[in-house]
Amino acid sequence: ATESSHSLQAKMFGDLKSAAGVKALNEFLAEHSYIEGYVPSQADTAVYEALAGAPKADTPHALRWYNHVKSFGAGMKQFAKASKDAASYTTGGAAAPASNDDDDDVDLFGSDDEEESEEKKRITEERLKAYAEKKSKKPALIAKTSVLFDVKPWDDETDMDEMLKNCKTIEMDGLLWGASKLVPIGYGIKKLQLMAVVEDAKVSIDELQEKMCEFEDFIQSVDIAAMNKI
């Protein structure tokens, strides 16, 4: 996603403890599964924690997303890093004047098109400068992918805890296992949804799938539910 779409998302949410903020979040989630991309990230965690509680029934998309994120429990702390500073989505409260130059978040509350345009120009220049400085100090960016696996058992008698434990015994350089949860799929059977972050240059996702399928006493199939470049 581009910087402009990120600032638009953040601008739309505003104060997430207000009805207007929740309504803006609901409108955004009517067309998006998550705050960023196609898998949960720290942006979802930050927005979730910024809410005063569960959205009301009149904001069904926000409520669906809230219950989905909530179902991960403490696992939400293990979501992939957001591509934008997660705080940018939640810095709300009363609208700040566009002339306020405390930090980048003033971009979220433009009061006038002309002022907003000037503010965006200033922020863009600051970000480019900060990015150039950061890049000069850091080694080349390591390309990573966040993957959400659907792991299906043979039947309702499969020990799902043991299945999870077996999957996480797979160790590869560049592989980091993340949050997991069980999702009912019918007839008393549940599938395991398991997140992982892999370094593209070191880990083949196909090879990882094959390694998981080797636990054939527990696993019937392993599918990729979602993937997102980090």
Legacy VTK file of the C-alpha trace (Angstrom):
# vtk DataFile Version 3.0
C-alpha trace
ASCII
DATASET POLYDATA
POINTS 230 float
0.000 0.000 0.000
1.157 3.497 -0.706
1.945 6.203 1.840
-1.055 8.213 0.647
-3.461 5.316 1.161
-2.030 4.777 4.641
-2.533 8.412 5.617
-6.033 8.267 4.158
-6.829 5.215 6.300
-5.464 6.899 9.381
-7.289 10.133 8.596
-10.552 8.198 8.215
-10.334 6.527 11.625
-9.639 9.561 13.838
-10.564 9.010 17.490
-11.437 5.309 17.746
-13.105 5.804 21.131
-15.738 8.020 19.466
-18.797 6.863 17.513
-17.469 8.718 14.457
-14.132 6.882 14.660
-15.828 3.464 14.896
-18.113 4.395 11.979
-15.088 5.354 9.865
-13.400 2.058 10.792
-16.586 0.165 9.857
-16.720 1.835 6.426
-13.077 0.932 5.786
-13.594 -2.708 6.869
-16.619 -3.042 4.572
-14.078 -3.448 1.758
-11.013 -4.742 3.635
-10.395 -7.872 5.721
-7.633 -6.290 7.774
-6.138 -2.841 8.442
-3.194 -3.678 6.163
-3.052 -6.306 3.419
-4.568 -9.788 3.621
-3.311 -11.122 6.956
-3.418 -9.716 10.513
-0.609 -7.311 11.454
0.389 -5.070 14.344
-1.832 -2.406 12.721
-4.838 -4.607 13.638
-3.523 -5.017 17.193
-3.043 -1.255 17.618
-6.515 -0.379 16.290
-8.105 -3.163 18.370
-6.463 -1.875 21.559
-7.429 1.723 20.758
-11.153 0.883 20.719
-13.150 1.452 23.913
-14.701 -2.012 23.494
-16.626 -4.131 20.994
-18.267 -2.054 18.227
-22.076 -1.958 18.331
-24.298 -4.016 16.038
-24.909 -0.984 13.785
-21.261 -1.228 12.669
-21.275 -4.921 11.599
-18.010 -4.868 9.623
-16.074 -3.377 12.535
-17.749 -5.868 14.921
-16.854 -8.842 12.670
-13.229 -7.696 12.450
-13.092 -7.001 16.240
-14.348 -10.503 17.128
-11.944 -12.094 14.621
-8.895 -10.262 16.054
-10.112 -10.928 19.616
-10.227 -14.684 18.855
-6.405 -14.746 18.581
-6.142 -13.706 22.258
-2.563 -13.082 23.355
-1.470 -14.327 19.921
-2.296 -10.914 18.445
0.971 -9.665 19.975
2.736 -12.032 17.552
1.128 -10.593 14.403
3.504 -9.453 11.679
4.976 -5.958 11.924
2.816 -3.310 10.250
4.331 -1.664 7.168
3.371 1.718 8.676
3.890 2.816 12.271
0.885 1.221 14.013
0.377 4.296 16.205
-0.493 6.271 13.077
-3.830 4.458 12.902
-4.827 5.189 16.474
-3.575 8.691 17.301
-6.992 10.258 17.641
-8.846 12.478 20.071
-10.077 15.960 19.283
-9.187 17.151 15.803
-5.847 18.918 15.828
-5.322 22.048 13.721
-3.423 21.492 10.494
-0.835 24.073 11.532
0.187 22.013 14.562
3.653 20.646 13.738
4.306 18.431 16.786
4.655 15.321 14.645
3.565 13.529 11.491
0.113 12.797 12.861
-1.053 16.326 12.006
-1.526 14.889 8.523
-4.565 13.079 9.896
-6.618 16.176 10.696
-6.432 18.715 7.859
-8.904 21.566 8.402
-8.351 23.316 5.104
-7.413 21.979 1.661
-4.609 24.483 1.157
-3.165 23.977 4.644
-3.507 20.235 4.261
-1.643 20.321 0.950
1.209 22.323 2.505
1.261 19.978 5.494
1.379 16.894 3.271
4.247 18.416 1.287
6.196 19.131 4.492
5.527 15.655 5.890
6.485 13.977 2.615
9.799 15.854 2.599
10.452 14.910 6.236
9.628 11.267 5.571
11.874 11.142 2.514
14.697 12.692 4.505
14.160 10.294 7.428
13.946 7.355 5.027
17.218 8.354 3.321
18.966 8.656 6.687
17.555 5.362 7.890
18.515 3.575 4.690
22.069 4.908 4.826
22.506 3.418 8.303
20.821 0.065 7.664
21.838 -2.914 5.538
19.673 -3.867 2.561
16.079 -4.664 3.513
15.385 -8.363 3.966
12.305 -9.372 1.965
9.856 -11.312 4.120
6.423 -12.851 3.663
3.726 -13.353 6.276
1.803 -16.586 5.588
-1.453 -17.870 7.086
-1.712 -21.666 6.761
-4.931 -23.709 6.909
-3.953 -27.087 8.399
-6.713 -29.721 8.202
-6.818 -32.902 10.336
-8.161 -36.283 9.279
-11.133 -36.252 11.648
-12.569 -34.901 14.903
-10.414 -37.296 16.955
-7.115 -35.789 15.813
-5.134 -34.266 18.706
-4.967 -30.650 17.526
-2.543 -29.590 20.280
-0.151 -32.307 19.181
-0.629 -31.264 15.548
0.356 -27.683 16.421
3.315 -28.881 18.481
4.553 -31.012 15.567
4.278 -28.142 13.081
6.277 -25.865 15.358
9.078 -28.442 15.652
9.995 -27.500 12.069
12.974 -25.192 12.325
14.475 -23.425 9.321
16.852 -20.496 9.065
14.607 -17.512 8.287
11.390 -19.087 9.652
9.463 -17.596 12.579
6.220 -19.225 13.763
3.461 -16.883 14.957
-0.083 -16.968 16.338
-2.484 -19.860 15.875
-6.122 -20.704 16.489
-8.676 -23.461 15.816
-11.566 -22.773 13.435
-14.654 -25.065 13.201
-15.252 -26.442 9.676
-18.217 -28.767 10.370
-19.094 -32.183 11.756
-17.190 -31.420 14.950
-13.947 -31.046 12.999
-11.714 -28.001 13.436
-8.851 -26.791 11.274
-5.694 -25.169 12.607
-4.888 -21.676 11.345
-1.182 -21.055 11.863
0.798 -17.928 11.023
4.462 -17.805 10.042
6.894 -15.172 8.806
9.575 -16.348 6.375
12.597 -14.689 4.802
12.021 -15.055 1.060
15.685 -15.679 0.255
16.043 -18.496 2.810
12.696 -20.312 3.057
10.606 -21.921 0.334
6.942 -21.818 1.356
6.278 -24.915 -0.805
9.039 -26.798 0.992
7.625 -25.688 4.353
4.177 -26.986 3.339
5.720 -30.341 2.388
7.520 -30.593 5.725
4.235 -29.942 7.573
2.464 -32.616 5.492
5.058 -35.157 6.638
3.163 -35.329 9.959
0.638 -37.509 8.134
-0.719 -39.125 11.315
-2.260 -35.760 12.168
-2.423 -33.706 8.971
-4.611 -34.381 5.945
-3.705 -31.197 4.049
-1.940 -27.822 4.333
-3.213 -24.887 2.297
-2.206 -21.222 2.135
-5.146 -19.143 3.344
-3.390 -15.785 2.822
0.016 -14.283 2.064
1.310 -10.776 2.521
4.711 -9.298 1.654
6.308 -7.445 4.565
LINES 1 231
230 0 1 2 3 4 5 6 7 8 9 10 11 12 13 14 15 16 17 18 19 20 21 22 23 24 25 26 27 28 29 30 31 32 33 34 35 36 37 38 39 40 41 42 43 44 45 46 47 48 49 50 51 52 53 54 55 56 57 58 59 60 61 62 63 64 65 66 67 68 69 70 71 72 73 74 75 76 77 78 79 80 81 82 83 84 85 86 87 88 89 90 91 92 93 94 95 96 97 98 99 100 101 102 103 104 105 106 107 108 109 110 111 112 113 114 115 116 117 118 119 120 121 122 123 124 125 126 127 128 129 130 131 132 133 134 135 136 137 138 139 140 141 142 143 144 145 146 147 148 149 150 151 152 153 154 155 156 157 158 159 160 161 162 163 164 165 166 167 168 169 170 171 172 173 174 175 176 177 178 179 180 181 182 183 184 185 186 187 188 189 190 191 192 193 194 195 196 197 198 199 200 201 202 203 204 205 206 207 208 209 210 211 212 213 214 215 216 217 218 219 220 221 222 223 224 225 226 227 228 229
